[in-house]
Amino acid sequence: MPELFGENTPRLGFGCMRLPLLEAGRPDSFDFAAIEALFDAFLDQGFHYFDTAYTYHGYEGEKAVRRALVERHPRESFQLATKLPLRDFTGAEDMERIFAEQLENCGVEFFDAYLLHNMGHNVYEKCRAHDAFRFVNRKKELGQIRTVGMSFHDTPDFLDTVLGEYGDGIDFVQLQINYVDMDQPGVRGEDCLRIADKHGKPVLVMEPCKGGTLTNLPGEAHALMKAHAPDASPASWAMRFAAGQPGVFCVLSGMNSMEQVLDNCRTLADFSPLSQEETEIIRRVVGIINEKTAVPCTGCEYCTHDCPKKIAIPQYFSVYNSIMRTTGSFSSQYWYYANIALSGHGKAGECVRCGRCEQACPQHLPIRDYLAQVAEKFENGGFCPTRVK
């Protein structure tokens, strides 16, 4: 099996944040028959990097990967990455406990990659105070970690600060890179790539399809792509864009259907960067998307973990974006919203503006303000035929 940064390392990784479920709304209701088929197909296509985390799927994601992957395939046939939850640990002893639990959860003796999860201003001082950087490197010295990484959702200047202070102990950075977010104020993907290059850090891409939103494009944007390459999926354009960025050695994709697995494998098995003409098409697509997208949410659900009202924030934003793109489909979107609200979730208008969601949001979105807009649309009249009771 190639080294993580070897010349022959495939450019595709399997992201395990959105695994297939048997029951919507239950993050631990894994459809193991589907998951195992997807993992097997991915391996059969010659790819082998799997990325999970302690917090995924309601803290059950690592165990699912153990059952679907680790217990069914030789350890040398795959690479496994997981992450230290920076929001969850309280001190050195807690980091030890979590790491031991992760080894058990995953059923392995070492991790090919282990990342500091969602590094940002809100956790940096805690990481420094409890020496989290040294902790992961001690595990590397002990052979329990092969490579140390850092997943990052913050400003380029802050990335420069972290790598300047602790870059010697970080082998690679995991960045959100997609064609919409290259110059978006909350992400600034292009500047983050530049900082990673400045510090000599290879880049592993997350969110190349922006939580799946770049697979469901406005009609006129999709038409531009189809006119140029009739058989190419919107996802393949996004994956090629991300993989072609300087310094990128691997692109993660959260795949939950066989069609997605096979499409991504085809795209990156024989990878070719976007041509100048295709790059111009992407530029035009970005313009269309920016005009049509009301809330640039990726659906990661970090915002929901501590919500005192259990508001289904990403789901509400999804139906809101849909209605804002195509007002003619309002009635169906209204019922989507109503069904979510009636399934044990607080309505958007019940937000108490505590701000916990915004502190957790990797995109740094003004979630409280967006929720007020959603409530106005779906609860307070607007397009609503009736109000959600």
N, C-alpha and C positions, 0 to 999 in steps of 0.2 A: 504494500500500500504506500503511495507517495507521501512524502512529508507535507505538512500543511501548506508550506510556502514553496514546495518543489515546482520545477518547471512544468511538470505534467499534471499538476493539480487541476482537476476539473473546476470549471468556473461556476458550478451550481451547487447550492446547499439546500437542504430540506429544513425549512423553518417549521417548528412544531407548536406555534402559538395558537393555531386555528385548526386543530385536528377535527375530523368528521365526528359528529355526535348523533346519538339515537334520539335525543330529545332536546329541542331548542330551549335555551334558557337554563339548561343544566350542564355546566361546563365539564362535569366529570362523567357524563353519560356517554362514554366513548363507544364508537362503532368500531370494534376491534377488527372485524372482518374487513371493513373498508380500509382501516389504517394499515393493517398488515399487507394488503394487496398493493397499496400505494408505496409503502416502504420497499417491498420486494421488487416492484417495477423500477423504482429509482435505482436500487442496487444493480438490477439486471442491465440497466442502461449504462453502467460504468461509473456511476456517481456514488459518493460514500460519506459526505459530511452532513451530520444531523445536529440541529441547534434547538435546545430546549432551555428551560429556566425553572428555578425553584417555585416561582409564583404562577406559572402558566396553568391554565385550566383549574383555577381555584386550588392551587398548590398540589394538584394531582398529576400534572403533566409529565413529570419525570418518571413516575411509576408507570404511566401508560407507555412511554418510550421503552422502559425496561421490558414490559410484556411483549410489545409488538416488534421490537428490534433486538435488544440485547439477549433475551432468552431464546431467540430463534436463529441467530446468526453468529458465526465465529467472531470473536473480538477483533481479530486482525482484518476483518472485512469491512469495517466502518470506522469513521471518526465521530466522536461524540463531544459536543460542547454544552456546557450549562453555565450558570451565572450565580454570583453572590448577590443576594438581594440587599442593596444598599439602604433601602428604606426600612428593612425589617430587623437588621441586627442592632444590638444594643451595646456590644462590647466584644472584647477578645474571646471570652468564653463562649459567647453566643455565635461568633463566627466559626469556632471549632465545632460546636454542636450542629450548626447548619451544614457545614461541609461534610461531616460524618454522615448526617442524615441523607445528603445528596448522593454520596457513594452508595449507600444502601438503597435509596430510591431507584437509582439507575442500575444497580447490580453490577458495578464495575470497580476495579481497583485503581483506576486513574482516568482522568479526563484529557482528551487530546487538546481541548481548549477550555479555558475557564476564564470567564469575564467578570469584571466589576460591572454590575447591571445598572444601566441608566444613570451614569455619572452626570451630576449637575451641581449648580450652586447650592441647592437645598441639602445636599448630602456630603459635600466636599469636606467641610470642617469636621464632620463626624468621622469620615474616612481617615483624615489626618490624625485626629485625636486618638483613634484606636488602631492606627497603623495598619489599615486594611491593605495598603499597597505591599507592605512587607509581609503580611500574612499570606497573600497569594504567592509571593515569590518563595517563601519558605516551603510551601506545598510543592512548588516546582522543584526546589532543591531536593525534596524527598522523593521525587518521581511520581507524585500523585497528580501533577499537572504537567502537561508537555509544553503548552504555550499559554501565555497570559495575554488576555485581551481586555478591552474596555468598550462597552456599548455607550453611545454618547448621543444625547439630545439636548444640546445647549449651544451657546454662541461660539463662533470661531475664536474669539479672543480668549474665552475661558478654556477652550481646547488647547490653545497655545500655552496657557498658564499651567494646566495639568501636565502636559507633555514636557514642558520646560522643567518642572519640579520632579516629576516621577517617571519620565519617559524611559529611563534606563531599565525599568522593571516592567515595561509594557511592550509586548511583541507586535501587536497589531491593534487597530481601532475598528470598531464596527459603527458605521455611519449611515444615516438615512439619506440615500441618494436616489432621486428619481427626477424625471425631466420637468416636473412641475415645481419642485422645491429647490432648484439650483440657486435661485436668487430671492426666494421668499423670505421676508424678514425674520420669521420665527425659526427658520431652519438654516438657510444660507449654505446649501450643500457644496457649492463650488468653492466657497471660501474655506470650508472645513476640509475639503480635499487638498487645498493648497497648504493648510497648516500641517496636515498629516505628512505631506511630501516634505515640507520643511524639516520635520523631525525624523524623516526616514522610516515612517511607519506604513506597512502595507494596509490596505483598506478592504474590509469585508462589508459588503453592502446589505442593509436591511431596508425593507419597505420600497423595493424597486417599482412596485405597482401601487404604492401608497394605500396599503390596506385593501387592495382589490379595486379601488376606485378608478384606476387607469385601465381596467378591463371592461368597464361599462361607460363608454365615452358618449358625449353628446353626438347625435346623428351626423351633424356636418363634420365633426372631427373624425369620426370613424370613416366617413366617406372619403376623406383625403387619403387615409391610409389604404383603403380598399382600391382606390383608383391607381395607386402606385404598385401595390403588391396584393392582389386579390386573395391569395391563400394565406397571408400572414395575419395572425391574431393580434389584437391590440396588446396583449401581454408580451408577445415576442418583440414588439417594438420597444416596450419599456425595459425588457430584460437586456436587449442589445445595447440600448442607451446606457444603462447602468454598468454593464460589463465592459463597455468601451472607455470608461473614464480612466484617467491616469492614476496608476497606483492600485487599482482594484484587482484582487486576486481571486475573489469568489463573490457570488451574488446569492443571497438567500431568497427563497420564495416559500410562502406558507401555502402549500398545495393541499387541497381537500377533495380533489376529484382525479380520476385517471386521465381525463382529457388534459387537465392542467399539468400533471406530471409528464406525460408524453410530449406535450407541446413545448414545455420548458427544456426537456432533455434534447429534443430535436434542435431547438434554438441554440443551445450552448454547446452541444457536442461538436458541432462544426461552426464555431463562432466566427462571425464577421462583423466588424464595427459598422455603424451607420455611415452611409455615404454622405457626401455634401448635400445632395438632393434630398435624402431622407432626413438629414438634420434640419433642413429648411422646413420640411413638412412638420417635424416635431415642433419647431418654433411656432408655426401657425396653429397647431393643435393646442399648445399651451395657451395661446391667446384666447381661443374659443373656450377652453376649460375655465380660465380665470373669469371670463364673463358669465359663465353658467353656474359655478359652484358657490353656494352661499356660505357653507361651513367646511373648511378644509380639514375634516376629521378623518383619521385613519382607522378608527374602530378598535384601537388597542385595549380599551376598557380599563386602563389604569385609573381613570377618573371616577369609576363607580365603586372602587374598593371601600372607600370610607364615607360614601355619601349617606348622611343620616336619614334621607328620605327614600333611599334605594331607587333613585331616578335612573332610568335606562338611557343614559345620555347619548351614547353612540347610536343606538337604535332610533332615537328621536331625531338626531341630526341626519341620519340616513333618509328617513321619510321626508324630512324637511327639504333636504337637497333635491330629492326626487320631484317634489311638487314645485320647487322653485325653478327647476329645469323645464318641466312640462306641466303647465297649469291645467291642461286638459284632462289630466288623470287624477284630479284632486280627490274625487270621492273614494277611490280605492286607497289612496294614501291616508285619507282621514281614518278609514277603518283599520288600517295597519296601526296607526297611532293609538286609536281607541283600544284595540286588542292588547297592545303592549301595556297601556295604562291600567287595563282591567286585570292584568295577570300578576298583580302583586307589586307593581312598580309605582313610585310616585309620579305624578304628572310633572311636566316641565314647569308649570306655574306654581308648584309646591316648593320650588327651590328656596332655601332659607339664606342663600348667599353667604355661606360660611367660608367659601373659597378653597376647601380641601381639594376639590376637583382640579382647580387651576394649578395648585401646587404640584399635583401628580402628573399633569398633562405634559407629555414629551414635546408636543407641538406648541406649547405656550399659548394656547388659545384662550380668548376671553369667554370662557364657557358660560359664566353667569349671564352675560349680556346675550349670548346666543340662545340660551334657554328662554330668556324673556321674549325673544323674537319667535321661537317655536311656540310658546304659549299663546302669543298673540295670534298666530296663524291657526292653531288647532283647538284652542280653548276659548278664545275671547272674540269669536266672530270670524273676521277675515274671510277666507274662502269656505269656512265651515257651514254645511247645511244645518247642523245642530251642534250644540256644545257638548264636550265630554263631561259627563256628570261625575 
